[in-house]
């Protein structure tokens, strides 16, 4: 329960942290999310909530909390996605460092204190940290191949470039604290219908432009698995979002060199396979699914990407890759129906 008597930072002091929360239909969890920030041991921060056209009572809940806590700022926008909500939050913020928290998640009470200590010591652009799917933060959900307080600067960032191009471990924006100065240096354009891979799209130029990145193994972030979350619902813009992010990854991989372009091609291939798998596993009818798959497999980016063997694939994804490579799904409803039944989604 959020108490009205809780006192935060001075109104005359610019916040050190801006915590940006995109809100969409999370009335069940948003109070817990905000409370986890209000209860931080380090107090110099502001909370920016951007409601992305919610149809539930989430905005009203935030508005009521705002009456009790002046450091909470609540804004509304027409539904245009998490990515754009974050951009709006950035534009409204005054802090020196950003944290991006999803509205159904929480952060550990000493998160800001720990991050402030690291930033004060290293004066870094980015602090990367871990998270947990356990409410008590007992275990990590990201397997970083780093040592605690490992520092990446200049040539040392090549390890990060390689991981971006070859794995998913650096995808999450929620487990990164990023300086406003760095965010101001990169181009953040408004993008409509961005519903997947938007975190990595944001992270790539940040890692590229960062002067120094520091990693801590602390599990500061609690990721709540929410069956109502937007990440679980089918959307026709899924493939376009995946394509946009992987094109960006390929562009930066060429710049980074050292074999990263080959790795990024494998990543793009996996993303294309995953986009088809996502469609096959949806609640679409077989006829609707067939039309969607046809649209994807005839896309020039898909055709080029599928020539490379996908990285980090499951057995079912590798089987699907073989089927796609041999063009067995093209104009073949029977194969599509058989595969959907094989994975139990039809």
N, C-alpha and C positions, 0 to 999 in steps of 0.2 A: 504494500500500500504506500503510495507517495504522500508524504507529509507536507503540508503547506508551510510548516515552520522551518524546513530545510533551507539553509542559507548558502548561497554559492559565492561566486566571484564578485568583486566590487564592480559597480556599474561604471566607475570611472576608469577602469582598467581594461585595455584591449585584451580579448581572450587569446590564450596561447594555442588552444585547440578549437577547431570547428568540427563538430561531429555531424555529418550529413546523413539524414535518414530518408530515403525514398519510401513513401507510404502508399500501399495499394491493398485494400481489403484485408487489413490485418488487425481488425478491432479486437480479436481475441488475445493478441500478443503485444500490441504497441505500448501498453502501460508498463509491462515488464521490461521492455526494451529501454524506454525512457528512464525508468527507475534505476536500471543498472548503470546508467550514466550519471544520474543525479547523485547516486550513492558513491561516486568515485572519491578516493582519498585525496586526489589532487583536484583542486576546485576551479582553476582558472580556465574555463571553457565555455562555449556556447553550443546549443543544440539547434540544428536547422532541420526541420521536418518539411518535406515537400510532398503534399498529397497529390498523387497522380490520377485524379479523377475517380477516387474510390466510390463504390456504391453501397458501402456499409457505414457504420458509425465511427470509423477510425478518425476522421477529421474532427468530429465533435469531441471525441475523447481527448485528443491533443489540445484542442482549443480550451477545454475545461482545465487541463493541467497547466496550460499557459497562464491562466488567471492566477495561479498560485506560485508560479515560478517564472520570473521575468527573463531569465536567460534562455528560455525556450522560445523559439520563433517558428511560427507555423505558416506555411504558404500553400496555395493551391494552383494547380495547372490542369488544363484539359489532358485527358489520358493520352500520353505520348511515350510512355516507357520509362524504365528505371534509369537508363543512360541520361535522358534529357532531364529527369528529375534531379539527378546528381548535378548536372550542369547548372540548373537553376539554383540549387543549394550552394554551389561554389560561388555563384555571382552575388548571393545574398550574405555571404560569410565575411568575417573580419579577422579570423584567426591566422596564426602563422603556420600551423600544420593541420592537415585534414585527416580525419578518420571517416570511413564510409561503413555504416552499420545498416544491415537490412532490418526491416521493421519487425520481423518475427524472431530476431536473434538478440543476443545480449553480449556484454563485455564484462570481464572480471573486475572487481572493485578497485584493484590496484593497477589497472591497465595504464591510465594516463600518467600516474606517478612513475611507473617503470619506463614508459616511453620518453617522458620528459628527462629522466636521468640519462638515458642513452643519447638523446639529442644534445643535451648540455655537454656531455663528454666528447662527442665526436663531431658535432655540428654537421650532421649528415642530411642529405636530401630525403632519404627513405629509410624507415626502419621496417624490416620484415619480421613477423612473429608468427607463432603457431596458433592453433585453435583446437577445439574439441567438440565432439558430438555428445559428450556427457555433461549433464548439468553441473556436476562437481569438477569439471575440467580434468578428469582423471587420466585421459589418454589423448594422444594427438591424432588429428585426422589428416594432417599433411606430413609426408615423409621427406623433409628437406635433407639433401646430402651435404649439410653444412655443419660446422662446429659452432658452439655457442659464442656469440659476439664476433663472428667472422666478418671481416670488413672487405668490401668490394669497391675498388676505385681504379680508374684508368684501365690498364690492361687486365686488371683483376676481374673486371666485369665480363670478360669473355666467357667465364663459367656460367654466368646468368644468361648470356645470349644463347649459349648452347642449350640450356634447359628450356628456355622459351620456345625454341624451335623443335625440341624433341620430346617434351613431356608436358604434363598439366600442372606440375607442382607450383609454378609461379603465376598461374591464371588468376587467382583470387585477388580482388581489390580490397576485400574486407580484412585481410591480414597484412595490410600495408599502411603505414603512416607516412604521408607524403607532404612535403613542404609546399606552401603556397607559392613561394618563389619558383619552384620547379614547375608546378601546374601552370603558372603564368607564362612559362617559356614554351610550352607545347601548345599546339593548335587543338582546341576543343570545339568542334563544330556540332551544331544541332543536327541530329539524325533521327528521322521518323522510322517507326516500325523496327526498332532494334531490340530484339527479344531474346537473343542468345549470344554468348561470347563477348558481350559488351565489356566485361571486366578486363579481359585480355587486350581488347582494343585500346583501352585506357592505359593499361600497365606497360605495354610495349614502348611507347615513346617516353614514358616516365623513366624506365630503366635505361633507355638509350641516352637520355639527357642528364641523368643524375650524376653529380660529381662524386658522391659517395653513398653507398648502401651498406647498412649494418643489419645483421641478423641476430635475433635472440630466440632461443628455443622455448621461451615462456608461452604458455597456452592462454592467451588473453581473450580469445574470441570463442563464444559459444554458438555453434551452428545448430539451429533447431530444424529437424526434418518436419516440414509442414506440407501435408497432402493438398492443402489449398493454395500453395504457393504458385506464382506464375510460371516457375520453372517446370511444373508438372503438367501444364495444360498445352494442348496442341495449338499451334499457330502456323499459318501458311507462310509467314515471313521468316520461319526458322532457317531455311536454307540460305536466304539472302543475307541474314545476319552472320551465319557461319562463313559465307563466302567473303563478306566485307572484312572480317577480322583476319581470315587467313591470307587474303590479298595483302593486308598491311604487314602481316608476319613475313611473307615472302619478300616484300619490298625492303624491309629492314634486314632480313637475312642476307640479301645481296650486299648491303652496305657493310654488314659485320664480317662477311667472308668466313674463312677457316672452316669450310664444309657446312656452314649453317644453312645454305640454300638447299642442299640435298635433304637435310633434316627437316626443313620447313616444308618441302614438297611431300615428304612422308606424313607430316602432320596434316597437311591439306588433304591428302588422300584419305586419311582416317576421318577427317571432318566430313568429307563428302559421303563416305560410307555410313557414318553415324547419322547424317541427315536423312538418308534413305531408311536406316533402321528406325529412327525416330518416327518417320511417317508410317512405316509398316506396323509399328507398335501402337499407333494411335487408335482412337475409337472411330475413325472414318470407316465407312462401308468399303467393301472391296472395290466397287466401281470408283468411289471418290479417291481411295488410296491409289488406285491404278493411274488415275489422271495426274495426281500429285507426283508420283514416282516418274511418270513419263516427262513431266515438266523438268524435274531435277536432272535426270540422266541425259537429257538433250541439251543441257546448259553447257556452253563452251568451257567454263571454268571446271565443271565436273569432268568433262571429257578429257581435258588436259591433266587434271590432278590424279585421276584414277589410273594413269599410266605408271605411277610410282606405287610401290608396295606400302600400305599404311603402317604406321608405327603404333605401338601401345594398343593393339586390338585384342578383343576377346575372341574366343573360338567362333562364336556365331557371327561376329563382325568379319572375321577372315573368310568364313564360308560365304557370307554375303558379298565380300569383295571379289571372290572368284566368280560368283554368279554375275556380278556387275561387269567385271573385266571381260567376261565372255559374252556380254550383252544379252544374257538369257532373260532378263526382266523386260527388255524392250518389246513392246507390242505383244506381251505374253501374259495374259491374265491368269492362266492356269498355274504357271510357275510362281507368280506373285501370291496367289491364294494358297498354294502348297507351302510356301515359305512362311506366310503369316500363321498358318496352322501349326507349323513346326515350332514356332516360337510362342504359340499359344495366345495370339492376339487377334483372332478372328472368330 
